Amino acid sequence: MKSGKDNGFDSDVPESVKAHPILLNPVFVTIAIATVLVTAFIVYQIILYYG
């Protein structure tokens, strides 16, 4: 049985992804962006309510 790489169905992982596997993972990037946006919204609402 041949692996997918031998059949041409799989490719090598780029060096930039090998160096920073978590940073370039779209799931973690999305979670980080969502956390920043939710935190900014909460701070904005606190400023509106108390300001």
Biopython code that builds the backbone (N, CA, C, O; Angstrom):
import numpy as np
from Bio.PDB.StructureBuilder import StructureBuilder

atoms = [
    (1, "MET", "N", (0.843, -1.172, 0.000)),
    (1, "MET", "CA", (0.000, 0.000, 0.000)),
    (1, "MET", "C", (0.893, 1.241, 0.000)),
    (1, "MET", "O", (1.813, 1.345, 0.811)),
    (2, "LYS", "N", (0.625, 2.170, -0.897)),
    (2, "LYS", "CA", (1.419, 3.385, -1.007)),
    (2, "LYS", "C", (0.796, 4.489, -0.165)),
    (2, "LYS", "O", (-0.416, 4.531, 0.047)),
    (3, "SER", "N", (1.656, 5.376, 0.307)),
    (3, "SER", "CA", (1.132, 6.523, 1.044)),
    (3, "SER", "C", (0.617, 7.560, 0.054)),
    (3, "SER", "O", (0.897, 7.489, -1.142)),
    (4, "GLY", "N", (-0.140, 8.524, 0.572)),
    (4, "GLY", "CA", (-0.676, 9.579, -0.277)),
    (4, "GLY", "C", (0.406, 10.423, -0.901)),
    (4, "GLY", "O", (0.238, 10.921, -2.014)),
    (5, "LYS", "N", (1.524, 10.596, -0.201)),
    (5, "LYS", "CA", (2.613, 11.406, -0.726)),
    (5, "LYS", "C", (3.221, 10.737, -1.962)),
    (5, "LYS", "O", (3.609, 11.420, -2.910)),
    (6, "ASP", "N", (3.302, 9.419, -1.952)),
    (6, "ASP", "CA", (3.846, 8.705, -3.102)),
    (6, "ASP", "C", (2.919, 8.795, -4.314)),
    (6, "ASP", "O", (3.382, 8.786, -5.454)),
    (7, "ASN", "N", (1.637, 8.880, -4.072)),
    (7, "ASN", "CA", (0.667, 8.947, -5.166)),
    (7, "ASN", "C", (0.477, 10.363, -5.704)),
    (7, "ASN", "O", (-0.178, 10.549, -6.730)),
    (8, "GLY", "N", (1.038, 11.360, -5.028)),
    (8, "GLY", "CA", (0.881, 12.734, -5.474)),
    (8, "GLY", "C", (-0.349, 13.416, -4.929)),
    (8, "GLY", "O", (-0.663, 14.528, -5.354)),
    (9, "PHE", "N", (-1.064, 12.792, -3.997)),
    (9, "PHE", "CA", (-2.266, 13.390, -3.437)),
    (9, "PHE", "C", (-1.964, 14.297, -2.245)),
    (9, "PHE", "O", (-2.825, 15.077, -1.838)),
    (10, "ASP", "N", (-0.789, 14.214, -1.693)),
    (10, "ASP", "CA", (-0.418, 15.004, -0.530)),
    (10, "ASP", "C", (0.846, 15.787, -0.853)),
    (10, "ASP", "O", (1.696, 15.323, -1.612)),
    (11, "SER", "N", (0.962, 16.958, -0.282)),
    (11, "SER", "CA", (2.152, 17.774, -0.543)),
    (11, "SER", "C", (2.889, 18.038, 0.756)),
    (11, "SER", "O", (2.366, 17.790, 1.843)),
    (12, "ASP", "N", (4.113, 18.546, 0.632)),
    (12, "ASP", "CA", (4.902, 18.879, 1.804)),
    (12, "ASP", "C", (4.326, 20.105, 2.499)),
    (12, "ASP", "O", (3.696, 20.956, 1.870)),
    (13, "VAL", "N", (4.554, 20.180, 3.804)),
    (13, "VAL", "CA", (4.143, 21.345, 4.583)),
    (13, "VAL", "C", (5.193, 22.428, 4.380)),
    (13, "VAL", "O", (6.388, 22.157, 4.496)),
    (14, "PRO", "N", (4.756, 23.680, 4.070)),
    (14, "PRO", "CA", (5.729, 24.754, 3.868)),
    (14, "PRO", "C", (6.555, 25.017, 5.129)),
    (14, "PRO", "O", (6.105, 24.768, 6.247)),
    (15, "GLU", "N", (7.766, 25.522, 4.923)),
    (15, "GLU", "CA", (8.671, 25.781, 6.048)),
    (15, "GLU", "C", (8.088, 26.795, 7.023)),
    (15, "GLU", "O", (8.305, 26.671, 8.229)),
    (16, "SER", "N", (7.351, 27.804, 6.534)),
    (16, "SER", "CA", (6.788, 28.812, 7.432)),
    (16, "SER", "C", (5.756, 28.194, 8.368)),
    (16, "SER", "O", (5.633, 28.619, 9.517)),
    (17, "VAL", "N", (5.019, 27.206, 7.897)),
    (17, "VAL", "CA", (4.039, 26.529, 8.745)),
    (17, "VAL", "C", (4.748, 25.608, 9.733)),
    (17, "VAL", "O", (4.319, 25.473, 10.879)),
    (18, "LYS", "N", (5.830, 24.976, 9.290)),
    (18, "LYS", "CA", (6.593, 24.130, 10.205)),
    (18, "LYS", "C", (7.187, 24.958, 11.348)),
    (18, "LYS", "O", (7.272, 24.486, 12.482)),
    (19, "ALA", "N", (7.596, 26.192, 11.044)),
    (19, "ALA", "CA", (8.217, 27.042, 12.056)),
    (19, "ALA", "C", (7.191, 27.585, 13.043)),
    (19, "ALA", "O", (7.511, 27.755, 14.220)),
    (20, "HIS", "N", (5.959, 27.862, 12.595)),
    (20, "HIS", "CA", (4.916, 28.438, 13.444)),
    (20, "HIS", "C", (3.597, 27.710, 13.222)),
    (20, "HIS", "O", (2.673, 28.291, 12.653)),
    (21, "PRO", "N", (3.480, 26.451, 13.654)),
    (21, "PRO", "CA", (2.276, 25.685, 13.334)),
    (21, "PRO", "C", (1.008, 26.217, 14.003)),
    (21, "PRO", "O", (-0.073, 26.115, 13.422)),
    (22, "ILE", "N", (1.112, 26.778, 15.203)),
    (22, "ILE", "CA", (-0.079, 27.269, 15.896)),
    (22, "ILE", "C", (-0.482, 28.633, 15.352)),
    (22, "ILE", "O", (-1.668, 28.904, 15.165)),
    (23, "LEU", "N", (0.496, 29.488, 15.101)),
    (23, "LEU", "CA", (0.209, 30.843, 14.638)),
    (23, "LEU", "C", (-0.509, 30.846, 13.297)),
    (23, "LEU", "O", (-1.375, 31.690, 13.064)),
    (24, "LEU", "N", (-0.168, 29.924, 12.419)),
    (24, "LEU", "CA", (-0.752, 29.902, 11.083)),
    (24, "LEU", "C", (-1.960, 28.974, 10.965)),
    (24, "LEU", "O", (-2.467, 28.753, 9.865)),
    (25, "ASN", "N", (-2.425, 28.427, 12.096)),
    (25, "ASN", "CA", (-3.605, 27.576, 12.090)),
    (25, "ASN", "C", (-4.848, 28.470, 12.050)),
    (25, "ASN", "O", (-5.031, 29.279, 12.960)),
    (26, "PRO", "N", (-5.699, 28.358, 11.042)),
    (26, "PRO", "CA", (-6.855, 29.255, 10.918)),
    (26, "PRO", "C", (-7.827, 29.174, 12.090)),
    (26, "PRO", "O", (-8.488, 30.164, 12.402)),
    (27, "VAL", "N", (-7.929, 28.033, 12.739)),
    (27, "VAL", "CA", (-8.838, 27.910, 13.876)),
    (27, "VAL", "C", (-8.361, 28.796, 15.020)),
    (27, "VAL", "O", (-9.157, 29.520, 15.619)),
    (28, "PHE", "N", (-7.067, 28.744, 15.328)),
    (28, "PHE", "CA", (-6.537, 29.561, 16.413)),
    (28, "PHE", "C", (-6.576, 31.042, 16.069)),
    (28, "PHE", "O", (-6.824, 31.870, 16.944)),
    (29, "VAL", "N", (-6.338, 31.386, 14.820)),
    (29, "VAL", "CA", (-6.407, 32.781, 14.397)),
    (29, "VAL", "C", (-7.831, 33.308, 14.560)),
    (29, "VAL", "O", (-8.028, 34.423, 15.043)),
    (30, "THR", "N", (-8.817, 32.517, 14.164)),
    (30, "THR", "CA", (-10.218, 32.917, 14.297)),
    (30, "THR", "C", (-10.611, 33.086, 15.756)),
    (30, "THR", "O", (-11.299, 34.047, 16.103)),
    (31, "ILE", "N", (-10.185, 32.169, 16.612)),
    (31, "ILE", "CA", (-10.491, 32.280, 18.037)),
    (31, "ILE", "C", (-9.854, 33.537, 18.621)),
    (31, "ILE", "O", (-10.487, 34.235, 19.413)),
    (32, "ALA", "N", (-8.620, 33.833, 18.244)),
    (32, "ALA", "CA", (-7.942, 35.026, 18.754)),
    (32, "ALA", "C", (-8.656, 36.304, 18.309)),
    (32, "ALA", "O", (-8.849, 37.218, 19.112)),
    (33, "ILE", "N", (-9.041, 36.370, 17.056)),
    (33, "ILE", "CA", (-9.741, 37.554, 16.539)),
    (33, "ILE", "C", (-11.097, 37.708, 17.222)),
    (33, "ILE", "O", (-11.470, 38.817, 17.605)),
    (34, "ALA", "N", (-11.836, 36.617, 17.378)),
    (34, "ALA", "CA", (-13.140, 36.674, 18.033)),
    (34, "ALA", "C", (-13.000, 37.123, 19.487)),
    (34, "ALA", "O", (-13.830, 37.888, 19.976)),
    (35, "THR", "N", (-11.969, 36.661, 20.178)),
    (35, "THR", "CA", (-11.750, 37.061, 21.564)),
    (35, "THR", "C", (-11.480, 38.554, 21.660)),
    (35, "THR", "O", (-12.008, 39.222, 22.548)),
    (36, "VAL", "N", (-10.672, 39.077, 20.766)),
    (36, "VAL", "CA", (-10.382, 40.508, 20.764)),
    (36, "VAL", "C", (-11.641, 41.312, 20.476)),
    (36, "VAL", "O", (-11.890, 42.322, 21.134)),
    (37, "LEU", "N", (-12.435, 40.882, 19.507)),
    (37, "LEU", "CA", (-13.656, 41.614, 19.157)),
    (37, "LEU", "C", (-14.682, 41.583, 20.281)),
    (37, "LEU", "O", (-15.307, 42.604, 20.571)),
    (38, "VAL", "N", (-14.865, 40.444, 20.911)),
    (38, "VAL", "CA", (-15.827, 40.340, 22.020)),
    (38, "VAL", "C", (-15.362, 41.189, 23.192)),
    (38, "VAL", "O", (-16.172, 41.873, 23.817)),
    (39, "THR", "N", (-14.076, 41.156, 23.498)),
    (39, "THR", "CA", (-13.548, 41.974, 24.588)),
    (39, "THR", "C", (-13.725, 43.464, 24.290)),
    (39, "THR", "O", (-14.102, 44.233, 25.174)),
    (40, "ALA", "N", (-13.459, 43.864, 23.070)),
    (40, "ALA", "CA", (-13.644, 45.271, 22.685)),
    (40, "ALA", "C", (-15.115, 45.669, 22.800)),
    (40, "ALA", "O", (-15.417, 46.776, 23.245)),
    (41, "PHE", "N", (-16.021, 44.797, 22.413)),
    (41, "PHE", "CA", (-17.444, 45.096, 22.515)),
    (41, "PHE", "C", (-17.872, 45.237, 23.969)),
    (41, "PHE", "O", (-18.649, 46.134, 24.299)),
    (42, "ILE", "N", (-17.381, 44.374, 24.834)),
    (42, "ILE", "CA", (-17.720, 44.450, 26.260)),
    (42, "ILE", "C", (-17.198, 45.754, 26.857)),
    (42, "ILE", "O", (-17.912, 46.423, 27.604)),
    (43, "VAL", "N", (-15.967, 46.115, 26.535)),
    (43, "VAL", "CA", (-15.403, 47.375, 27.036)),
    (43, "VAL", "C", (-16.213, 48.554, 26.512)),
    (43, "VAL", "O", (-16.468, 49.499, 27.259)),
    (44, "TYR", "N", (-16.614, 48.523, 25.269)),
    (44, "TYR", "CA", (-17.426, 49.582, 24.676)),
    (44, "TYR", "C", (-18.769, 49.717, 25.407)),
    (44, "TYR", "O", (-19.217, 50.825, 25.701)),
    (45, "GLN", "N", (-19.390, 48.595, 25.690)),
    (45, "GLN", "CA", (-20.669, 48.633, 26.404)),
    (45, "GLN", "C", (-20.506, 49.159, 27.832)),
    (45, "GLN", "O", (-21.369, 49.884, 28.326)),
    (46, "ILE", "N", (-19.410, 48.800, 28.495)),
    (46, "ILE", "CA", (-19.149, 49.315, 29.849)),
    (46, "ILE", "C", (-18.952, 50.833, 29.797)),
    (46, "ILE", "O", (-19.461, 51.553, 30.656)),
    (47, "ILE", "N", (-18.220, 51.315, 28.800)),
    (47, "ILE", "CA", (-18.006, 52.761, 28.666)),
    (47, "ILE", "C", (-19.330, 53.478, 28.406)),
    (47, "ILE", "O", (-19.572, 54.547, 28.966)),
    (48, "LEU", "N", (-20.185, 52.904, 27.568)),
    (48, "LEU", "CA", (-21.487, 53.523, 27.301)),
    (48, "LEU", "C", (-22.362, 53.547, 28.547)),
    (48, "LEU", "O", (-23.045, 54.539, 28.802)),
    (49, "TYR", "N", (-22.351, 52.484, 29.315)),
    (49, "TYR", "CA", (-23.231, 52.369, 30.483)),
    (49, "TYR", "C", (-22.766, 53.277, 31.624)),
    (49, "TYR", "O", (-23.585, 53.956, 32.244)),
    (50, "TYR", "N", (-21.470, 53.296, 31.903)),
    (50, "TYR", "CA", (-20.949, 54.059, 33.032)),
    (50, "TYR", "C", (-20.449, 55.455, 32.642)),
    (50, "TYR", "O", (-20.187, 56.277, 33.521)),
    (51, "GLY", "N", (-20.315, 55.730, 31.370)),
    (51, "GLY", "CA", (-19.711, 56.980, 30.935)),
    (51, "GLY", "C", (-20.638, 58.088, 30.706)),
    (51, "GLY", "O", (-20.213, 59.183, 30.336)),
]
sb = StructureBuilder()
sb.init_structure("model")
sb.init_model(0)
sb.init_chain("A")
sb.init_seg("    ")
for serial, (resi, resn, name, xyz) in enumerate(atoms, 1):
    if name == "N":
        sb.init_residue(resn, " ", resi, " ")
    sb.init_atom(name, np.array(xyz, "f"), 0.0, 1.0, " ", f" {name:<3s}", serial, name[0])
structure = sb.get_structure()
